[in-house]
Amino acid sequence: MEIQSVYLHYQPSNKLSLWIFLLILFLTGASISNSQTLQDGIYTEAQAERGAEDYSARCASCHSIDLRGNSNSPSLIGLSFMFIWEGRSLGELFTKMSEEMPTEDPGSLTQQSYAAILAYILRSNEFPSGETDLASNAEALAGIQITSQ
């Protein structure tokens, strides 16, 4: 339950009522959320272009130039990608990439490079770009769910 929808139905008349209202929200697990989605344009085209270059140099040898993977590496686009990642967070994917990839030298790229590659993967999956670069840390991406819609 998001605070905005609850607050629309309850307008406290004094400070004590407001504190009681906030305490109830806290105790019931309601969240104050400004969560982003993949449809919000959470990366820039320039970042995705940088990611395409990094992907070609460091990822394509395993996941193939068209991101479709092979018998040893999963696809990073389309239904195959969504089958593995849908419902999980972008932060989880970022962590997997930055801790386990490339397999011959895990964690060897900068956090900005991992974020750029992730932006390239998002663009390749036809998620819209926006005005701000994708964050380059798992904590900032943890609240963004990978969903097809």
Helices and strands as residue ranges (DSSP letters): H 3-9, H 15-28, G 38-40, H 45-58, H 60-63, H 78-85, H 90-100, H 111-124, H 138-141
